[in-house]
Amino acid sequence: MSDFAPAFLGMFESLRMGPTFARGRRDERAGHVRSLTVSSSLAVALVRGPEDPVAFRSRIAVRAFGAAEWARVESALVTEARFVAGLLDGRMPPGIEAVFGDAGLTLLPLSLGEVAMDCTCERWPVPCIHLAATIYALARAFESDPFEVFTWRGRHRDELLMRLRRLREEAAVNDSEVADDAKTVTRAETSAEPEPPLIDAGDPDAFWGRSLDLGESPVQDVAGGRSDALLDQLDPPRLAHRGRPLNEVLRPAYRALSDTSGVGRTD
């Protein structure tokens, strides 16, 4: 056996029942554990020693982790590819106990208070030689197939791998979306052209507008070009200057406007 089982076996061997465990180890090595089935929270074995008239059923139970506890463990496992690779290769990856420890759990029970045991032989004290043989068979099963310990704790192989695969796919999708968003932002920043200023400092007319062209005033346009035509459209005023109507007094000034070059005039 590798280094995975000693802590598990040491918990039981600490009971100072040396002869019982020595006999159980010999029976397990001799193949007297006829069958072993591991399911969620329960390991069941049929054991028939050389002196037993029939096979006895031995059971070892442990608490299975709940869904929330397994979710914490799976989220941590999926971040390390070596854990998944090791499990698929049939090995218990080094350091995996720390993942459970960070989640506040222990992969294997480390105290007798965490397990319950019984055997149909009903011999006292417990564990009997049949349970001792079952303990060694269980440790060997964990060593040969690490998924057995996960099953014992409530996660079967197929379910565990399916959940890990789904978490890895979700993480890959999230990483891809983040990368796409980053590329979009970068592309927008590099390709966006600066907007032109609202006012061109080099073009004063853009700010002040075109100057009024006195030669193209509305007065001239309405009268066909005569700047004094407006006076003809008005009723003769009652005011006079030295006997001359006021509109006639103003006419020379209006006519003079047509001869004045206005600011911005183009002709």
C-alpha positions in Angstrom: 0.0 0.0 0.0 1.1 3.6 -0.6 1.1 6.5 1.8 -2.6 7.1 1.4 -3.9 4.4 3.8 -1.6 4.7 6.9 -3.6 7.5 8.6 -6.9 5.6 7.9 -5.5 2.3 9.3 -3.7 4.1 12.1 -7.0 5.4 13.5 -8.2 1.8 14.0 -4.9 0.3 15.0 -4.7 2.9 17.8 -7.4 0.9 19.7 -4.6 -1.3 21.0 -6.4 -4.4 19.7 -3.2 -5.9 18.2 -4.2 -9.5 18.0 -7.6 -8.7 16.4 -6.1 -6.5 13.7 -3.2 -9.0 13.1 -5.8 -11.7 12.5 -7.9 -9.4 10.3 -4.9 -8.4 8.2 -4.0 -12.1 7.7 -7.6 -13.0 6.7 -7.8 -10.1 4.2 -4.5 -11.1 2.6 -5.6 -14.7 2.5 -8.7 -13.7 0.5 -11.3 -14.4 3.2 -13.1 -11.1 2.5 -15.4 -12.6 -0.1 -17.0 -9.4 -1.3 -16.8 -5.7 -0.7 -19.3 -3.1 -1.8 -18.8 0.6 -1.3 -21.7 3.0 -1.6 -22.6 6.5 -0.3 -21.7 6.5 3.4 -21.5 2.7 3.7 -19.0 -0.2 3.0 -20.3 -3.7 3.3 -18.2 -6.9 3.2 -18.9 -10.6 3.5 -16.1 -12.2 5.5 -15.6 -15.9 6.2 -12.5 -16.9 8.1 -11.0 -20.4 8.2 -12.8 -21.2 11.4 -16.2 -19.6 10.5 -19.0 -22.0 9.5 -20.7 -19.2 7.5 -19.8 -15.8 6.1 -20.6 -12.8 8.3 -21.7 -9.4 7.1 -19.5 -6.5 8.3 -20.5 -2.9 7.8 -18.6 0.4 8.3 -20.5 3.6 7.9 -19.3 7.2 7.6 -21.1 10.5 7.0 -21.5 11.4 3.3 -20.8 15.0 2.4 -23.8 17.2 1.5 -24.3 18.9 -1.9 -23.0 22.3 -0.7 -19.8 20.6 0.8 -19.1 18.8 -2.5 -19.7 21.9 -4.5 -16.9 23.7 -2.5 -14.6 20.8 -3.1 -15.4 20.4 -6.8 -14.9 24.2 -7.4 -11.4 23.8 -5.9 -10.5 20.6 -7.7 -11.3 22.0 -11.1 -8.8 24.8 -10.7 -5.9 22.2 -10.7 -5.7 20.1 -13.8 -3.3 17.7 -12.0 -6.1 16.6 -9.6 -8.4 15.6 -12.4 -5.6 14.0 -14.4 -4.4 12.0 -11.4 -7.9 10.7 -10.7 -8.5 9.6 -14.3 -5.1 7.8 -14.1 -6.3 5.8 -11.1 -4.1 7.7 -8.6 -4.9 9.7 -5.5 -3.3 13.0 -6.5 -0.8 14.4 -3.9 -2.2 17.3 -2.0 -5.8 16.5 -2.5 -6.4 16.2 1.3 -5.5 19.9 1.5 -8.4 20.7 -0.9 -10.8 19.0 1.5 -9.1 20.6 4.4 -9.6 24.1 2.9 -13.3 23.3 2.6 -13.4 22.3 6.3 -13.6 18.6 5.6 -11.5 15.5 5.7 -11.5 13.0 2.9 -11.0 10.0 5.3 -12.4 9.8 8.8 -9.6 10.5 11.3 -11.4 9.6 14.5 -13.5 6.7 15.7 -16.3 9.1 16.4 -16.7 9.6 12.7 -17.5 6.0 11.9 -20.1 3.4 12.9 -19.5 -0.4 12.7 -21.4 -3.6 13.2 -21.1 -7.3 12.2 -23.6 -10.1 12.1 -21.2 -12.3 14.2 -22.2 -10.1 17.2 -18.9 -10.8 18.9 -17.6 -8.4 21.5 -15.6 -6.2 21.6 -16.0 -4.2 18.4 -14.3 -4.2 16.0 -14.3 -8.0 15.6 -11.9 -9.9 13.4 -14.4 -9.7 10.5 -14.5 -5.9 10.8 -10.7 -5.8 11.1 -10.5 -7.7 7.8 -13.0 -5.4 6.3 -11.0 -2.3 7.3 -7.9 -3.6 5.5 -9.9 -4.6 2.5 -11.4 -1.1 2.4 -8.0 0.6 2.7 -6.8 -1.6 -0.2 -9.8 -0.7 -2.3 -9.1 3.0 -1.7 -5.5 2.5 -2.9 -6.4 0.6 -6.0 -9.3 2.9 -7.0 -9.3 6.4 -5.4 -12.9 7.0 -6.6 -14.0 4.5 -4.0 -13.3 6.9 -1.1 -15.2 9.6 -3.0 -18.1 7.2 -3.4 -18.0 6.5 0.4 -18.2 10.2 1.0 -21.2 10.6 -1.3 -19.9 11.2 -4.8 -19.8 8.4 -7.4 -17.1 8.4 -10.0 -19.4 9.2 -13.0 -21.2 12.0 -11.1 -17.9 13.5 -9.9 -16.3 13.5 -13.3 -19.4 14.9 -14.9 -19.5 17.8 -12.5 -15.8 18.5 -12.9 -16.2 18.5 -16.7 -19.1 20.9 -16.5 -17.2 23.3 -14.2 -14.2 23.2 -16.6 -16.4 24.0 -19.6 -18.1 26.9 -17.7 -14.8 28.3 -16.7 -13.5 28.0 -20.3 -16.6 29.9 -21.6 -16.2 32.6 -19.0 -12.5 33.0 -19.9 -13.4 33.2 -23.6 -16.1 35.9 -22.9 -13.7 37.9 -20.9 -11.0 37.7 -23.6 -13.5 38.7 -26.3 -14.7 41.7 -24.2 -11.1 42.8 -23.8 -10.4 42.5 -27.5 -13.5 44.5 -28.3 -12.5 47.3 -25.9 -9.0 47.3 -27.3 -10.2 47.4 -30.9 -12.6 50.2 -30.1 -9.9 52.2 -28.4 -7.4 51.8 -31.2 -9.8 52.3 -34.2 -11.9 55.2 -32.9 -11.1 58.4 -34.7 -11.0 61.6 -32.7 -14.1 63.8 -33.2 -13.4 67.2 -34.8 -13.6 70.2 -32.5 -16.8 72.1 -32.5 -15.0 75.3 -33.4 -11.9 75.6 -35.7 -9.6 78.1 -34.1 -8.0 78.7 -37.5 -11.4 79.7 -39.1 -12.8 82.8 -37.3 -15.8 82.9 -39.7 -16.9 79.5 -38.3 -17.4 81.1 -35.0 -18.6 84.6 -35.9 -20.4 83.7 -39.1 -20.3 85.6 -42.4 -20.4 89.3 -42.3 -23.5 91.1 -43.5 -23.2 92.0 -47.3 -24.7 95.4 -47.5 -24.8 95.1 -51.3 -27.1 92.1 -51.1 -29.5 93.4 -48.5 -33.1 92.3 -48.5 -34.1 95.9 -49.3 -32.2 95.8 -52.6 -33.6 92.3 -53.4 -37.2 93.4 -52.9 -36.8 96.5 -55.1 -34.9 94.9 -57.9 -31.6 96.4 -56.7 -32.7 100.1 -55.9 -31.7 101.0 -52.4 -34.3 103.9 -52.3 -37.2 101.8 -53.4 -38.4 101.4 -49.9 -39.1 105.1 -49.7 -41.5 104.8 -52.7 -43.4 102.0 -50.9 -44.2 104.1 -47.9 -47.0 106.7 -47.6 -45.7 110.2 -47.9 -44.9 111.3 -44.3 -46.4 114.4 -42.9 -43.0 115.6 -41.8 -41.0 118.0 -44.1 -37.7 119.7 -44.0 -37.5 123.1 -45.4 -40.5 122.4 -47.5 -39.3 119.1 -48.9 -41.0 115.8 -47.8 -39.0 113.8 -45.4 -38.7 110.8 -47.8 -37.1 113.0 -50.4 -34.7 114.3 -47.8 -33.6 110.7 -47.0 -33.5 109.5 -50.6 -29.8 110.6 -51.3 -28.7 108.7 -48.2 -30.5 105.5 -49.3 -29.0 105.8 -52.8 -25.6 106.3 -51.3 -25.8 102.8 -49.6 -25.7 101.1 -53.0 -22.4 102.8 -53.7 -20.8 101.7 -50.4 -18.8 98.5 -50.3 -20.1 96.5 -47.4 -18.0 94.2 -45.2 -17.9 90.8 -46.8 -19.2 92.1 -50.2 -18.2 89.8 -53.0 -18.9 91.8 -56.2 
